[in-house]
């Protein structure tokens, strides 16, 4: 049957029974199938809420859960959210007395339930794939459905089972300072990062837009809450998203980031994203090896502190965009790196700054974050250069500070 892939999954095995009930009732009693499907989806949603918040549920309705920001952030898929709402609305209609539901509607709801259950299991890394929905379902006239009022308690039990399973299957390995990836994870895990990307058109490839959406949401989640961070600091996250030349989102202003990212961004003719992060984005875990002398890390989640830079390097010849970034690593002797990509070409920012700065700067836009420039030369031999440097600096200083410049 369609929901057999749920059997035995730690955390989701409990939802197998009501999903199967919905499937067996879909032809003989469509309205009961809708009720069973709604209960199954509500059970899944409550479980997802607990996974997203890492806490117990506190009297929220099905609709409240789907409207919760962290739940939407955790699911990170508009199609899954739409499927949840479709099941809820049709199920509500059946619950409130509409017993004339057609088998075709019940089948559509069942297919949405199959999609929601499958995507949830994938997102939780319980399965890598699930079978396509099979509409050829036998009729089961003897099938019945008993409404379960203990749904929150079952969701809690599902969450407990899932957490226990994660403790066993998490890909934790002992930290090894000789491993370059492990070392980079440590020294670049705490990062001060400022990135700016702009498109003067909609990306040519849908995958590019989806990457940008996922990245911004991932960064937001990482900066705000990171399990097991060393200093327990949530970090600083600032984001400004402009659509068609107008400010559409600024962090901490109460707007819905998901709405801007997934509803409005795809409709914009051009956009720009500017984000600043200063946070500890690394995690250490209790080592499952009792003989190990150091903590463990999750090899599948090694943050390298390079933002979008590496991905965009491989994308620059396929898309037209401008990307500017600066990365500062406090734990790597305050090492600073720069990235600058424009119209398919990467530029070495530091190399540009080593050349004749005054000539290069004419008509160009430089991007940085607290950059200190230092030059040494013979003042007597290059009086003209001293004068040009002084005039260049004075242009950016308020008049009352001109007397403070010694050059």
Backbone torsions as a table, in degrees:
resi	resn	phi	psi	omega
1	UNK	NA	169.1	-170.5
2	UNK	-63.9	-26.4	-174.4
3	UNK	-105.8	15.6	-179.6
4	UNK	-62.2	-24.1	-178.7
5	UNK	-66.5	-13.8	179.0
6	UNK	-82.9	-16.7	-177.4
7	UNK	-59.3	128.8	174.2
8	UNK	78.6	-0.7	179.0
9	UNK	-76.2	122.0	179.1
10	UNK	-61.6	117.3	-178.7
11	UNK	104.3	-34.9	-176.2
12	UNK	-113.5	-4.2	179.4
13	UNK	-60.3	-32.4	-178.2
14	UNK	-63.3	-31.4	-176.2
15	UNK	-82.6	-8.5	-179.9
16	UNK	-60.1	-43.6	-175.7
17	UNK	-63.1	-53.3	-179.9
18	UNK	-65.1	-31.1	176.6
19	UNK	-66.2	-41.7	178.5
20	UNK	-66.1	-37.9	175.8
21	UNK	-59.1	-44.8	-179.9
22	UNK	-61.5	-37.5	-179.6
23	UNK	-70.0	-42.5	-178.0
24	UNK	-69.7	-24.3	-178.5
25	UNK	-92.0	-7.2	-168.0
26	UNK	-60.8	-31.0	-178.5
27	UNK	-100.1	-38.2	-176.8
28	UNK	-81.1	-38.1	-178.3
29	UNK	-140.1	76.8	-174.5
30	UNK	-55.4	-38.2	-176.6
31	UNK	-67.9	-34.7	176.0
32	UNK	-70.8	-33.4	175.7
33	UNK	-61.7	-40.0	178.9
34	UNK	-63.8	-40.2	179.9
35	UNK	-66.9	-43.7	179.6
36	UNK	-64.5	-39.2	179.0
37	UNK	-65.6	-40.4	179.1
38	UNK	-63.5	-44.6	179.1
39	UNK	-62.0	-39.3	178.8
40	UNK	-63.6	-44.6	-179.3
41	UNK	-67.1	-37.0	178.5
42	UNK	-66.5	-39.5	177.3
43	UNK	-62.0	-43.2	177.2
44	UNK	-62.6	-43.7	-178.1
45	UNK	-63.8	-40.5	178.9
46	UNK	-66.8	-37.5	175.7
47	UNK	-63.3	-44.4	178.8
48	UNK	-62.6	-39.2	177.8
49	UNK	-58.0	-45.8	-179.8
50	UNK	-65.2	-38.4	178.6
51	UNK	-67.1	-37.7	-179.1
52	UNK	-71.6	-37.1	-176.8
53	UNK	-97.9	-12.8	-174.5
54	UNK	52.6	40.1	-179.8
55	UNK	-153.7	167.8	-179.0
56	UNK	-72.5	158.0	178.4
57	UNK	-80.0	142.7	-176.2
58	UNK	-125.1	73.4	171.5
59	UNK	63.9	28.2	179.9
60	UNK	-87.8	147.0	175.8
61	UNK	-80.2	169.2	177.4
62	UNK	-57.1	-45.9	-179.9
63	UNK	-64.1	-39.2	178.2
64	UNK	-60.9	-41.7	-178.5
65	UNK	-63.9	-44.5	-178.7
66	UNK	-68.1	-23.1	178.6
67	UNK	-87.8	-9.2	-176.9
68	UNK	-67.3	132.9	-176.2
69	UNK	-61.1	-45.5	-176.6
70	UNK	-69.2	-30.7	176.1
71	UNK	-66.9	-47.3	178.8
72	UNK	-62.6	-38.5	178.7
73	UNK	-66.1	-39.0	-179.0
74	UNK	-68.3	-43.6	-178.9
75	UNK	-70.6	-44.6	171.9
76	UNK	55.3	40.1	-179.9
77	UNK	-155.4	110.9	-177.8
78	UNK	-60.5	-37.5	-177.4
79	UNK	-66.1	-37.5	176.8
80	UNK	-66.5	-43.2	178.2
81	UNK	-61.4	-43.1	178.7
82	UNK	-61.9	-40.1	179.7
83	UNK	-64.8	-41.8	176.6
84	UNK	-57.3	-47.5	-178.3
85	UNK	-65.3	-38.5	179.5
86	UNK	-62.1	-44.0	178.7
87	UNK	-64.7	-44.1	-177.3
88	UNK	-62.4	-46.5	-176.2
89	UNK	-66.1	-45.2	179.2
90	UNK	-68.8	-35.7	176.6
91	UNK	-66.2	-39.7	177.2
92	UNK	-59.9	-40.2	180.0
93	UNK	-61.2	-41.3	179.2
94	UNK	-70.0	-39.7	179.3
95	UNK	-60.7	-36.3	-176.6
96	UNK	-91.2	22.8	167.5
97	UNK	107.4	-0.5	178.3
98	UNK	-82.2	92.7	-177.8
99	UNK	-96.5	10.8	-178.8
100	UNK	-99.8	15.9	-177.9
101	UNK	-60.2	139.4	-179.8
102	UNK	-85.9	152.8	179.6
103	UNK	-60.8	-30.6	-179.9
104	UNK	-63.6	-41.4	177.9
105	UNK	-66.9	-44.0	179.6
106	UNK	-61.7	-36.5	179.2
107	UNK	-67.5	-40.1	178.5
108	UNK	-63.8	-41.0	178.0
109	UNK	-65.1	-41.1	179.5
110	UNK	-62.2	-39.5	179.0
111	UNK	-64.8	-38.7	175.7
112	UNK	-65.3	-37.4	177.9
113	UNK	-65.3	-40.5	177.4
114	UNK	-60.7	-42.2	178.7
115	UNK	-64.9	-46.6	-179.4
116	UNK	-62.0	-46.0	-178.7
117	UNK	-65.0	-42.6	-179.4
118	UNK	-65.6	-44.7	-179.5
119	UNK	-67.8	-35.5	177.3
120	UNK	-64.2	-44.5	178.9
121	UNK	-62.9	-37.3	177.8
122	UNK	-68.2	-45.4	-178.3
123	UNK	-61.4	-30.0	-179.7
124	UNK	-89.2	6.4	178.6
125	UNK	60.3	30.1	176.7
126	UNK	-87.0	-26.7	175.9
127	UNK	-142.1	159.6	177.1
128	UNK	-97.2	-22.5	178.6
129	UNK	-160.8	167.2	176.8
130	UNK	-142.3	154.6	-174.3
131	UNK	-69.3	155.2	175.4
132	UNK	-63.5	154.9	-179.7
133	UNK	-71.6	132.6	178.9
134	UNK	-105.8	115.0	-177.9
135	UNK	-77.2	-13.2	-179.4
136	UNK	-80.9	85.4	-176.3
137	UNK	-109.3	130.9	178.8
138	UNK	-69.8	153.4	176.5
139	UNK	-84.5	138.2	-179.7
140	UNK	-127.1	84.8	-176.5
141	UNK	-62.9	-22.8	-178.3
142	UNK	-85.6	-5.6	-175.2
143	UNK	-65.7	148.4	179.3
144	UNK	-143.4	171.5	179.6
145	UNK	-145.3	128.4	177.8
146	UNK	-108.8	120.6	-178.8
147	UNK	-64.3	127.1	-176.6
148	UNK	-100.1	118.0	-178.7
149	UNK	-87.9	-6.9	-178.3
150	UNK	-94.2	35.5	-171.9
151	UNK	-66.2	-38.9	179.8
152	UNK	-67.2	-39.1	178.8
153	UNK	-65.2	-38.7	178.5
154	UNK	-67.2	-38.6	178.1
155	UNK	-61.9	-40.3	178.2
156	UNK	-62.8	-42.5	179.4
157	UNK	-64.8	-38.5	176.4
158	UNK	-60.5	-43.3	-178.7
159	UNK	-64.9	-42.2	178.8
160	UNK	-61.0	-44.7	179.3
161	UNK	-62.2	-40.9	-179.5
162	UNK	-64.3	-44.7	179.9
163	UNK	-61.6	-43.0	178.9
164	UNK	-62.2	-39.3	179.0
165	UNK	-66.0	-39.5	-179.5
166	UNK	-63.1	-36.3	179.1
167	UNK	-62.3	-28.9	-177.5
168	UNK	-85.4	-42.8	-169.8
169	UNK	-95.5	-8.8	-177.8
170	UNK	-58.7	135.9	-173.6
171	UNK	-80.1	65.1	-178.9
172	UNK	-89.1	136.5	176.8
173	UNK	-132.9	154.1	178.0
174	UNK	-65.3	133.3	178.9
175	UNK	-62.0	132.0	-178.1
176	UNK	-127.1	108.9	-176.9
177	UNK	-66.6	-15.2	178.2
178	UNK	-82.4	-12.8	178.3
179	UNK	-84.7	118.0	-177.2
180	UNK	-55.5	-38.1	-180.0
181	UNK	-67.2	-39.2	178.2
182	UNK	-66.7	-42.0	-179.5
183	UNK	-65.1	-42.7	178.0
184	UNK	-63.2	-35.0	178.8
185	UNK	-61.0	-36.9	-179.2
186	UNK	-76.7	-53.7	-172.7
187	UNK	-76.9	-20.8	178.9
188	UNK	-110.7	5.7	179.0
189	UNK	-68.4	-35.2	174.0
190	UNK	-96.7	119.4	-170.8
191	UNK	-141.5	142.7	168.7
192	UNK	-108.0	115.3	-167.6
193	UNK	-133.1	130.8	177.5
194	UNK	-127.4	118.6	-178.1
195	UNK	-124.3	146.2	176.6
196	UNK	-141.1	126.3	176.5
197	UNK	-133.1	140.2	179.8
198	UNK	-142.3	139.6	174.8
199	UNK	-118.1	131.4	175.9
200	UNK	-91.3	16.7	180.0
201	UNK	-161.1	169.1	170.9
202	UNK	-70.5	138.5	179.1
203	UNK	-52.1	144.2	-178.5
204	UNK	-66.0	-31.9	-175.9
205	UNK	-111.7	134.1	177.6
206	UNK	-60.0	-34.3	-179.4
207	UNK	-63.1	-30.9	178.2
208	UNK	-66.8	-46.6	178.5
209	UNK	-61.4	-42.6	-179.4
210	UNK	-64.0	-37.1	177.6
211	UNK	-62.6	-47.1	-179.6
212	UNK	-60.6	-42.9	178.9
213	UNK	-60.7	-48.9	-178.1
214	UNK	-64.6	-40.4	-177.4
215	UNK	-63.3	-48.0	-179.0
216	UNK	-61.1	-41.3	179.7
217	UNK	-68.6	-40.9	176.9
218	UNK	-60.4	-46.1	-178.3
219	UNK	-63.2	-40.6	178.7
220	UNK	-60.8	-46.2	-179.2
221	UNK	-65.8	-43.2	-178.9
222	UNK	-63.0	-42.4	-176.2
223	UNK	-71.5	-33.7	-175.5
224	UNK	-82.0	-37.3	-175.7
225	UNK	-151.5	119.2	-178.4
226	UNK	-132.0	117.4	-176.7
227	UNK	-61.2	129.7	172.2
228	UNK	74.3	20.5	-178.3
229	UNK	-62.1	149.3	-172.2
230	UNK	-63.0	-45.7	-175.1
231	UNK	-103.4	8.2	177.4
232	UNK	56.8	23.7	179.6
233	UNK	-94.0	130.3	-179.9
234	UNK	-71.4	-18.2	177.2
235	UNK	85.3	179.1	179.8
236	UNK	-115.6	131.6	179.4
237	UNK	-136.1	121.1	177.1
238	UNK	-127.0	130.0	-177.6
239	UNK	-136.9	132.7	173.5
240	UNK	-125.8	123.6	-179.0
241	UNK	-120.3	120.1	-179.3
242	UNK	-109.8	135.1	177.7
243	UNK	-120.5	126.9	179.7
244	UNK	52.0	39.0	175.2
245	UNK	82.3	2.2	-179.3
246	UNK	-121.4	144.6	-179.9
247	UNK	-65.1	120.2	-179.1
248	UNK	-107.5	-24.8	-179.1
249	UNK	-155.4	135.3	171.6
250	UNK	-132.4	130.6	-177.8
251	UNK	-57.6	148.3	177.4
252	UNK	69.4	16.8	176.9
253	UNK	-104.0	7.0	174.6
254	UNK	87.1	-0.6	180.0
255	UNK	-77.1	163.5	-179.3
256	UNK	-91.0	106.8	-178.3
257	UNK	-61.1	-40.8	-177.9
258	UNK	-63.2	-38.0	178.5
259	UNK	-62.5	-43.6	179.7
260	UNK	-67.3	-43.6	-176.5
261	UNK	-67.5	-43.8	-169.6
262	UNK	-104.6	-20.4	179.8
263	UNK	-103.2	-42.6	-173.7
264	UNK	-95.7	-37.7	-177.7
265	UNK	-58.4	-43.5	-179.0
266	UNK	-64.7	-16.0	-178.1
267	UNK	-95.5	-9.5	-175.9
268	UNK	-76.7	146.2	177.2
269	UNK	-78.5	-28.7	176.2
270	UNK	-152.4	159.5	179.9
271	UNK	-156.0	161.3	175.5
272	UNK	-141.8	141.1	179.4
273	UNK	-126.9	125.9	179.0
274	UNK	-124.9	119.4	-177.9
275	UNK	-133.9	144.5	178.8
276	UNK	-127.6	130.2	-180.0
277	UNK	-133.3	131.7	169.5
278	UNK	-133.7	103.6	-173.9
279	UNK	-158.9	163.0	172.7
280	UNK	-94.0	108.6	-172.0
281	UNK	-107.7	16.7	179.2
282	UNK	-105.0	156.9	179.7
283	UNK	-135.3	138.1	172.2
284	UNK	-117.8	143.2	-176.2
285	UNK	-122.8	161.1	176.0
286	UNK	-64.2	127.7	-173.3
287	UNK	-72.3	126.6	178.2
288	UNK	-69.8	-15.9	178.8
289	UNK	-87.2	111.1	-176.8
290	UNK	-65.8	-16.7	-178.4
291	UNK	-95.5	-0.4	-177.6
292	UNK	-78.7	147.0	-179.2
293	UNK	-96.6	-13.2	-178.9
294	UNK	-123.6	163.9	178.7
295	UNK	-70.6	171.9	-178.5
296	UNK	-106.1	158.4	173.9
297	UNK	-129.4	161.3	179.2
298	UNK	-93.8	109.6	-175.8
299	UNK	-66.4	-21.4	-179.9
300	UNK	-82.6	-2.6	-175.2
301	UNK	-136.0	48.6	-178.3
302	UNK	-86.5	109.4	178.1
303	UNK	-82.5	124.2	-175.7
304	UNK	-101.5	0.4	173.6
305	UNK	68.6	26.9	-178.8
306	UNK	-112.7	7.2	176.0
307	UNK	56.2	-135.8	-179.5
308	UNK	-86.4	-6.2	-168.1
309	UNK	-54.8	-50.3	-175.3
310	UNK	-66.8	-40.7	179.3
311	UNK	-65.0	-41.9	-177.1
312	UNK	-70.0	-25.0	175.5
313	UNK	-58.9	-39.7	179.9
314	UNK	-80.7	-10.1	-176.3
315	UNK	-103.5	-13.2	-167.0
316	UNK	-64.2	-25.1	-179.9
317	UNK	-88.1	-7.2	179.4
318	UNK	-103.1	-23.7	-177.0
319	UNK	-127.7	156.0	176.5
320	UNK	-108.0	117.0	-178.3
321	UNK	-159.7	169.6	173.8
322	UNK	-119.7	128.4	-180.0
323	UNK	-132.3	128.3	178.5
324	UNK	-133.0	135.2	-177.5
325	UNK	-153.1	152.6	172.0
326	UNK	-134.7	135.1	-178.8
327	UNK	-123.4	126.0	178.4
328	UNK	-122.5	128.7	-175.4
329	UNK	-113.4	99.7	-178.6
330	UNK	-58.7	-30.4	-177.0
331	UNK	-90.5	2.3	178.1
332	UNK	-119.0	53.7	-177.9
333	UNK	53.8	39.3	-178.4
334	UNK	50.3	36.0	178.1
335	UNK	-58.4	140.0	-180.0
336	UNK	-124.7	132.6	177.1
337	UNK	-124.5	153.7	-178.9
338	UNK	-127.5	154.6	174.5
339	UNK	-140.1	137.5	179.0
340	UNK	-148.3	113.8	178.6
341	UNK	-123.7	130.7	177.7
342	UNK	-144.2	121.8	175.0
343	UNK	51.4	49.4	173.1
344	UNK	87.0	2.9	-178.0
345	UNK	-129.3	140.0	176.0
346	UNK	-97.3	143.5	-179.5
347	UNK	-119.8	141.2	175.2
348	UNK	-87.3	101.2	-174.5
349	UNK	-61.9	-44.0	-178.7
350	UNK	-65.7	-36.8	178.7
351	UNK	-67.0	-39.0	177.1
352	UNK	-60.4	-39.3	-177.6
353	UNK	-72.1	-17.3	179.8
354	UNK	-84.3	-14.2	-179.5
355	UNK	-83.9	-161.5	179.5
356	UNK	-71.8	92.6	-172.1
357	UNK	-58.2	-41.5	-175.2
358	UNK	-64.2	-37.1	179.6
359	UNK	-73.8	-42.3	-178.4
360	UNK	-67.9	-36.3	-175.3
361	UNK	-69.3	-20.8	-177.0
362	UNK	-63.2	112.2	178.7
363	UNK	80.0	4.9	-179.2
364	UNK	-107.1	162.2	179.4
365	UNK	-115.6	121.5	179.4
366	UNK	-101.1	151.4	-175.8
367	UNK	-133.2	129.5	179.7
368	UNK	-162.7	-173.1	-177.0
369	UNK	-149.6	93.1	179.7
370	UNK	67.3	35.7	-177.9
371	UNK	-76.0	133.8	174.4
372	UNK	-106.7	124.9	178.4
373	UNK	-108.6	137.1	-177.1
374	UNK	-134.7	127.2	179.6
375	UNK	-132.0	142.1	177.9
376	UNK	-125.2	130.0	176.4
377	UNK	-161.1	171.6	-178.0
378	UNK	-79.2	108.0	-177.8
379	UNK	-57.1	-42.0	-175.0
380	UNK	-65.8	-37.1	-177.0
381	UNK	-80.2	-18.2	-175.6
382	UNK	-131.2	55.0	-179.8
383	UNK	-60.7	-36.9	-179.7
384	UNK	-64.5	-37.4	179.6
385	UNK	-69.2	-38.7	176.8
386	UNK	-60.0	-43.8	-179.3
387	UNK	-63.5	-42.7	-180.0
388	UNK	-64.8	-41.3	178.8
389	UNK	-64.2	-42.4	-180.0
390	UNK	-61.0	-46.7	-179.2
391	UNK	-64.0	-37.1	179.8
392	UNK	-64.9	-41.7	-179.7
393	UNK	-71.4	-41.8	-178.8
394	UNK	-60.0	-29.3	-178.8
395	UNK	-64.1	-20.4	-177.7
396	UNK	-108.4	4.3	-179.8
397	UNK	-108.2	142.1	172.4
398	UNK	-60.4	150.4	-174.9
399	UNK	-58.1	-35.9	-177.1
400	UNK	-68.8	-12.6	180.0
401	UNK	-101.5	-0.8	-177.5
402	UNK	-59.6	-36.1	-177.2
403	UNK	-69.2	-14.9	-178.2
404	UNK	-83.4	-11.0	-176.4
405	UNK	-85.0	118.0	177.7
406	UNK	-105.8	99.4	-178.4
407	UNK	-152.8	NA	NA
